[in-house]
């Protein structure tokens, strides 16, 4: 598990990526604002993933404080910055510390991996100012990071590896997890059965299907299949993650298909059955004599596996000024590639086999005593001097991340600190 610990200069490189990003800026808030078109704070959208997916490389998304629940996916070249009050016009106005009150919270809700980078990126892609929590997945329950991904100024805690999440492949169970209820999971088959069938024939062929060696496949209920329609943030996340997993498995996609459900209904005064249309993304009853696709489901105990990288599972990428702690089901960080951990406090960094990146946390206004120091200074993460002193330095009243440097004799030292209210 190779790890490279880098010089402080890379920290400022990451800052430059944020400061120099070109393109449009979009705004997200927990509550709908005005037009909801994400064009300003006044018109902020509450739909974080939809806003990201509408962006292009070079665009930036500003995210106000609050909690956003679901499974989120990084988009290459789109910078996403959290921790805003919701009125800032300049990035420098934002002040973040590594606590939930200062960050925008992304929660997996116990059902999703919080953040996924599905592939390596050629364009460095920064997410900054978030708390990733409540994630559950086989590995990387907080974040699965790959080459080109940068997680910065963020807290990654209380995530759990070792249990499959919505949108993950359960190979032994024959498909993709599409919903979780208590200790049960609903599995969508990787396979479509045949071509198109009338409803009665669809029930017959499902009854004889034994995909992955299981004989308990059935037509999905309306509720199970409607959970994949993007009419809500949860549905949008579930369909997006399921589609990614189907594509990665080489399976037939849902998009553009009409699939039967088990529900009976009336259609134009004739016998009908429920149908989910993944072209126009809606559910409606159809005459039972029409022909539609058959995508079976089955229910099983929620699959469990050996967990890895409960907070961060990395196949590359960069963690810059991140606190990773209190994650369960595996080490806090596991790296199978070259992961850059950028931090000015070299003594605070631990390898993946330990507990991740640890930092000192101070209260606003406290006095730091530096024994033997003849000169000390405090800087913000953009290199701007906040205060200077000798062997005693009073911390600012404004919460945030800061770089503390001091000189004792011929030796100069530095460390990163988090100032909280």
C-alpha positions as CSV (number, residue, x, y, z in Angstrom):
1,X,0.0,0.0,0.0
2,X,2.4,2.8,-1.2
3,X,1.9,6.2,0.3
4,X,3.8,9.4,-0.7
5,X,3.9,12.2,1.8
6,X,4.5,15.5,-0.1
7,X,5.9,18.9,0.6
8,X,3.7,21.8,1.6
9,X,4.0,23.3,-1.9
10,X,1.5,20.8,-3.1
11,X,-1.0,22.2,-0.6
12,X,-0.7,25.6,-2.3
13,X,-1.0,23.9,-5.7
14,X,-4.4,22.5,-4.7
15,X,-5.4,26.0,-3.5
16,X,-4.4,27.3,-7.0
17,X,-6.6,24.8,-8.6
18,X,-9.6,26.2,-6.7
19,X,-8.7,29.9,-7.1
20,X,-8.0,29.6,-10.9
21,X,-10.9,27.5,-11.9
22,X,-12.6,28.8,-15.0
23,X,-16.2,28.3,-16.3
24,X,-19.6,28.9,-14.8
25,X,-20.3,29.0,-11.1
26,X,-23.5,27.2,-9.8
27,X,-25.0,27.4,-6.3
28,X,-26.6,24.6,-4.1
29,X,-28.4,25.1,-0.8
30,X,-30.4,22.6,1.3
31,X,-33.6,24.5,0.6
32,X,-34.9,25.7,-2.8
33,X,-34.3,29.3,-3.5
34,X,-36.2,31.5,-6.0
35,X,-36.0,29.9,-9.5
36,X,-34.0,27.0,-8.2
37,X,-31.8,27.1,-11.4
38,X,-28.5,27.3,-9.4
39,X,-27.6,30.6,-11.0
40,X,-27.0,32.4,-7.7
41,X,-27.5,32.0,-4.0
42,X,-30.9,33.6,-4.3
43,X,-31.8,30.9,-6.9
44,X,-29.9,28.0,-5.4
45,X,-30.9,24.5,-6.2
46,X,-31.3,21.8,-3.5
47,X,-30.3,19.0,-5.9
48,X,-26.6,18.7,-5.6
49,X,-25.9,15.7,-7.9
50,X,-28.2,17.1,-10.6
51,X,-26.4,20.4,-10.6
52,X,-23.0,18.6,-10.8
53,X,-24.2,16.5,-13.7
54,X,-25.3,19.6,-15.6
55,X,-21.8,21.1,-15.3
56,X,-18.9,21.0,-17.7
57,X,-15.2,20.7,-17.0
58,X,-14.0,24.0,-15.6
59,X,-17.3,24.8,-13.8
60,X,-17.5,25.3,-10.0
61,X,-20.3,24.4,-7.6
62,X,-20.6,26.3,-4.3
63,X,-22.5,24.4,-1.7
64,X,-24.1,26.0,1.4
65,X,-23.8,24.4,4.8
66,X,-26.4,21.8,5.6
67,X,-27.0,18.1,5.1
68,X,-27.3,16.4,1.7
69,X,-28.2,12.7,1.8
70,X,-27.5,10.1,-0.9
71,X,-24.7,8.6,-2.9
72,X,-22.7,11.3,-4.8
73,X,-20.5,10.9,-7.9
74,X,-17.6,13.2,-8.9
75,X,-17.7,14.7,-12.4
76,X,-14.3,15.2,-14.0
77,X,-13.1,18.8,-14.0
78,X,-16.0,20.1,-11.9
79,X,-14.8,21.7,-8.7
80,X,-17.2,21.4,-5.8
81,X,-16.7,23.6,-2.7
82,X,-18.7,23.4,0.5
83,X,-18.8,25.2,3.8
84,X,-20.5,28.4,2.6
85,X,-23.0,30.4,4.7
86,X,-24.9,31.1,1.5
87,X,-24.1,34.8,0.9
88,X,-20.4,34.8,-0.1
89,X,-19.2,36.4,-3.3
90,X,-15.5,35.5,-3.0
91,X,-13.9,32.2,-2.0
92,X,-11.8,34.0,0.6
93,X,-14.9,34.9,2.6
94,X,-15.5,31.3,3.4
95,X,-14.0,30.0,6.7
96,X,-14.0,26.3,7.4
97,X,-12.8,24.1,10.3
98,X,-12.8,20.4,10.6
99,X,-16.2,20.1,12.4
100,X,-19.8,19.5,11.2
101,X,-20.8,23.1,12.0
102,X,-18.3,24.6,9.5
103,X,-18.7,22.1,6.7
104,X,-21.4,21.0,4.2
105,X,-22.4,17.5,5.3
106,X,-22.8,14.7,2.8
107,X,-24.5,11.7,4.4
108,X,-24.9,8.2,3.0
109,X,-27.8,7.6,5.3
110,X,-26.6,4.1,6.0
111,X,-27.5,3.0,2.5
112,X,-25.0,4.6,0.1
113,X,-21.3,5.1,-0.3
114,X,-21.0,8.9,0.3
115,X,-18.8,9.8,-2.7
116,X,-17.5,7.9,-5.7
117,X,-14.9,8.7,-8.3
118,X,-15.9,6.1,-10.9
119,X,-12.7,6.3,-13.0
120,X,-9.3,7.9,-13.1
121,X,-9.4,11.6,-14.2
122,X,-7.0,13.4,-16.5
123,X,-8.2,16.7,-15.2
124,X,-7.6,17.3,-11.5
125,X,-11.0,17.4,-9.8
126,X,-11.3,19.0,-6.3
127,X,-13.9,18.6,-3.6
128,X,-13.3,20.9,-0.7
129,X,-15.1,21.7,2.6
130,X,-17.2,18.7,3.3
131,X,-18.0,16.2,6.0
132,X,-18.5,12.7,4.6
133,X,-20.4,10.6,7.1
134,X,-23.0,7.8,7.4
135,X,-21.6,6.0,4.3
136,X,-21.9,2.2,4.0
137,X,-20.2,0.2,1.3
138,X,-18.0,-2.8,0.7
139,X,-15.0,-0.5,0.7
140,X,-14.4,3.3,0.6
141,X,-17.7,3.9,2.4
142,X,-16.7,7.6,2.8
143,X,-15.0,8.0,-0.6
144,X,-13.6,5.8,-3.3
145,X,-10.8,7.9,-4.7
146,X,-8.9,7.4,-7.9
147,X,-6.1,9.2,-9.9
148,X,-6.9,12.9,-10.5
149,X,-9.3,13.2,-7.6
150,X,-8.5,15.7,-4.8
151,X,-10.4,15.7,-1.4
152,X,-9.5,18.8,0.5
153,X,-10.3,20.5,3.8
154,X,-12.7,17.8,4.7
155,X,-13.8,15.5,7.6
156,X,-14.4,11.8,6.8
157,X,-15.8,10.0,9.8
158,X,-18.4,7.5,11.1
159,X,-18.6,5.5,7.8
160,X,-18.8,1.7,7.7
161,X,-17.2,-0.8,5.3
162,X,-18.1,-4.4,4.8
163,X,-21.8,-4.1,3.8
164,X,-22.9,-3.6,0.3
165,X,-24.5,-0.3,-0.6
166,X,-27.2,0.7,-3.1
167,X,-25.7,0.6,-6.5
168,X,-23.0,-2.0,-5.7
169,X,-22.7,-5.3,-7.5
170,X,-23.6,-8.4,-5.4
171,X,-22.1,-10.9,-7.7
172,X,-23.0,-14.0,-5.7
173,X,-26.6,-12.7,-5.5
174,X,-26.9,-12.2,-9.2
175,X,-27.2,-8.5,-9.6
176,X,-27.1,-4.9,-8.3
177,X,-28.4,-3.7,-4.9
178,X,-31.3,-1.3,-5.6
179,X,-32.8,-0.9,-2.2
180,X,-32.1,-1.7,1.4
181,X,-34.7,-2.1,4.2
182,X,-33.5,-3.1,7.7
183,X,-31.3,-6.2,7.1
184,X,-32.7,-7.0,3.7
185,X,-31.6,-6.0,0.2
186,X,-33.4,-6.0,-3.1
187,X,-31.3,-7.3,-6.0
188,X,-31.9,-6.3,-9.6
189,X,-30.8,-9.0,-12.1
190,X,-27.9,-8.3,-14.3
191,X,-29.8,-10.0,-17.1
192,X,-32.9,-9.2,-19.1
193,X,-35.0,-12.3,-19.7
194,X,-35.6,-12.9,-23.4
195,X,-36.8,-10.0,-25.5
196,X,-40.3,-8.6,-24.9
197,X,-43.3,-10.4,-23.3
198,X,-46.9,-9.8,-22.6
199,X,-47.5,-9.6,-18.8
200,X,-48.9,-13.1,-18.2
201,X,-46.0,-14.6,-20.1
202,X,-43.5,-12.4,-18.3
203,X,-44.7,-13.9,-14.9
204,X,-44.2,-17.4,-16.3
205,X,-40.6,-16.9,-17.6
206,X,-39.6,-15.2,-14.3
207,X,-40.9,-18.2,-12.4
208,X,-38.4,-20.5,-14.2
209,X,-35.4,-18.1,-14.2
210,X,-32.4,-19.2,-12.1
211,X,-29.9,-16.5,-12.6
212,X,-26.7,-16.9,-10.5
213,X,-28.1,-20.2,-9.3
214,X,-31.0,-18.7,-7.4
215,X,-34.6,-19.8,-8.0
216,X,-36.5,-17.0,-6.1
217,X,-36.5,-14.4,-8.8
218,X,-39.8,-12.5,-9.4
219,X,-41.2,-9.5,-11.2
220,X,-40.5,-6.3,-9.2
221,X,-43.2,-4.5,-7.4
222,X,-44.1,-1.0,-8.5
223,X,-42.4,0.4,-5.3
224,X,-39.2,-1.5,-6.0
225,X,-38.9,-0.4,-9.6
226,X,-40.1,3.2,-9.0
227,X,-37.2,3.6,-6.6
228,X,-35.1,3.8,-9.7
229,X,-37.0,6.7,-11.2
230,X,-35.2,10.1,-10.9
231,X,-38.3,11.8,-9.5
232,X,-36.5,12.4,-6.2
233,X,-32.9,12.9,-5.2
234,X,-32.8,9.3,-3.8
235,X,-34.2,7.9,-7.1
236,X,-31.8,10.0,-9.1
237,X,-28.8,8.7,-7.0
238,X,-30.1,5.1,-7.2
239,X,-30.6,5.1,-10.9
240,X,-27.2,6.8,-11.5
241,X,-25.3,4.3,-9.3
242,X,-27.2,1.3,-10.7
243,X,-26.5,2.4,-14.3
244,X,-22.8,2.8,-13.5
245,X,-22.7,-0.7,-11.9
246,X,-24.5,-2.3,-14.8
247,X,-22.2,-0.7,-17.3
248,X,-19.1,-1.8,-15.4
249,X,-20.5,-5.3,-15.4
250,X,-21.1,-5.3,-19.1
251,X,-24.8,-5.8,-18.5
252,X,-27.8,-4.4,-20.4
253,X,-28.8,-0.9,-19.3
254,X,-32.2,0.2,-18.0
255,X,-32.2,3.4,-19.9
256,X,-34.5,3.5,-22.9
257,X,-36.4,0.3,-21.7
258,X,-40.0,-0.3,-20.5
259,X,-40.1,-3.0,-17.8
260,X,-43.1,-4.8,-16.3
261,X,-43.9,-4.7,-12.6
262,X,-46.0,-7.3,-10.7
263,X,-48.8,-4.8,-9.9
264,X,-52.2,-5.2,-11.5
265,X,-54.0,-2.0,-12.8
266,X,-56.6,-0.8,-15.1
267,X,-55.6,0.6,-18.5
268,X,-58.3,2.2,-20.6
269,X,-61.0,0.0,-19.1
270,X,-59.0,-3.1,-19.9
271,X,-56.9,-5.4,-17.7
272,X,-53.5,-3.8,-17.2
273,X,-50.3,-4.0,-15.2
274,X,-47.7,-1.6,-13.9
275,X,-44.8,-0.5,-16.1
276,X,-41.7,1.6,-15.5
277,X,-40.6,3.5,-18.6
278,X,-36.9,4.3,-18.3
279,X,-37.0,6.4,-21.5
280,X,-39.5,9.1,-20.3
281,X,-38.7,8.2,-16.7
282,X,-42.2,7.6,-15.4
283,X,-44.5,4.8,-14.1
284,X,-47.9,4.0,-15.6
285,X,-50.3,1.1,-16.2
286,X,-50.3,-0.6,-19.6
287,X,-52.6,-3.1,-21.3
288,X,-51.4,-6.6,-20.3
289,X,-51.3,-7.6,-23.9
290,X,-48.5,-5.1,-24.8
291,X,-45.0,-6.4,-25.0
292,X,-42.3,-5.1,-22.5
293,X,-39.0,-6.0,-21.0
294,X,-38.6,-8.4,-18.0
295,X,-36.0,-7.4,-15.4
296,X,-36.4,-9.7,-12.4
297,X,-35.6,-9.0,-8.8
298,X,-35.0,-11.0,-5.6
299,X,-34.7,-10.3,-2.0
300,X,-31.9,-11.6,0.2
301,X,-30.1,-10.7,3.5
302,X,-28.0,-7.6,3.0
303,X,-24.7,-8.9,1.6
304,X,-21.6,-8.6,3.8
305,X,-18.0,-8.8,2.7
306,X,-14.6,-8.1,4.2
307,X,-14.3,-4.3,4.6
308,X,-11.4,-2.2,3.3
309,X,-10.7,1.5,3.6
310,X,-13.8,2.3,5.6
311,X,-13.2,6.1,5.4
312,X,-11.1,6.3,2.2
313,X,-10.3,3.6,-0.4
314,X,-7.8,5.1,-2.8
315,X,-6.4,3.9,-6.1
316,X,-4.6,7.2,-6.5
317,X,-5.6,10.8,-5.9
318,X,-4.8,13.2,-3.1
319,X,-6.1,13.9,0.4
320,X,-5.2,17.5,1.3
321,X,-5.9,18.7,4.9
322,X,-8.4,16.0,5.6
323,X,-9.2,14.4,9.0
324,X,-10.1,10.7,8.6
325,X,-11.3,9.1,11.8
326,X,-13.8,6.8,13.7
327,X,-14.7,4.7,10.6
328,X,-15.7,1.1,11.1
329,X,-15.2,-2.2,9.3
330,X,-11.6,-1.7,8.2
331,X,-8.7,0.8,8.4
332,X,-9.7,4.4,8.0
333,X,-7.6,4.7,4.8
334,X,-6.5,2.0,2.5
335,X,-4.4,2.7,-0.6
336,X,-3.7,0.3,-3.5
337,X,-2.0,3.0,-5.6
338,X,-0.1,6.2,-5.1
339,X,-2.1,8.3,-2.7
340,X,-0.8,11.8,-1.9
341,X,-1.4,12.9,1.6
342,X,-0.8,16.6,1.8
343,X,-0.3,18.2,5.2
344,X,2.1,20.6,6.8
345,X,2.2,18.6,10.0
346,X,4.4,15.7,9.1
347,X,4.2,14.2,12.6
348,X,0.5,14.0,12.4
349,X,0.2,11.8,9.3
350,X,-0.2,8.1,9.9
351,X,-0.1,5.3,7.3
352,X,-3.2,3.5,6.1
353,X,-2.7,0.6,8.5
354,X,-3.2,3.1,11.4
355,X,-6.0,5.5,11.7
356,X,-5.5,8.1,9.0
357,X,-4.7,11.7,9.2
358,X,-4.9,13.2,12.7
359,X,-4.7,17.0,13.6
360,X,-4.7,19.3,16.6
361,X,-7.9,21.2,17.2
362,X,-8.0,24.4,19.1
363,X,-10.7,26.7,20.3
364,X,-11.0,30.2,18.9
365,X,-9.1,32.8,21.0
366,X,-6.9,30.3,22.8
367,X,-3.2,31.0,23.3
368,X,-0.6,28.6,21.8
369,X,2.6,28.3,23.9
370,X,5.7,27.4,21.8
371,X,8.5,26.6,24.2
372,X,11.9,27.9,23.0
373,X,10.4,29.7,20.0
374,X,11.9,33.1,19.1
375,X,9.4,33.8,16.3
376,X,6.0,32.4,15.4
377,X,3.3,33.2,12.8
378,X,-0.1,31.9,11.8
379,X,-1.2,31.7,8.1
380,X,-4.4,30.8,6.4
381,X,-4.4,28.0,3.8
382,X,-3.9,30.5,1.0
383,X,-0.6,31.7,2.6
384,X,-1.9,35.0,4.0
385,X,-0.4,36.0,7.4
386,X,-3.1,36.1,10.1
387,X,-0.9,37.0,13.1
388,X,2.7,37.0,14.4
389,X,4.3,36.5,17.8
390,X,7.2,34.9,19.7
391,X,6.8,32.0,22.0
392,X,3.1,32.8,22.7
393,X,0.5,33.3,19.9
394,X,-3.1,34.0,20.4
395,X,-5.4,32.2,17.9
396,X,-8.0,34.2,15.9
397,X,-11.7,34.4,16.8
398,X,-12.6,33.2,13.3
399,X,-12.9,29.4,12.9
400,X,-10.9,27.8,10.1
401,X,-7.9,25.9,9.0
402,X,-4.5,27.5,9.7
403,X,-0.8,26.9,9.3
404,X,1.3,27.5,12.4
405,X,5.0,28.1,11.9
406,X,7.7,28.9,14.5
407,X,11.4,29.1,14.8
408,X,13.5,27.8,17.7
409,X,17.2,28.3,17.4
410,X,18.2,27.3,13.8
411,X,15.2,25.0,13.4
412,X,11.9,26.0,11.7
413,X,8.8,23.9,12.2
414,X,5.2,24.0,11.0
415,X,2.0,22.2,11.6
416,X,-1.6,22.5,10.5
417,X,-4.3,23.3,13.1
418,X,-8.0,23.5,13.1
419,X,-9.7,26.4,15.0
420,X,-13.2,25.7,16.0
421,X,-15.8,27.9,17.8
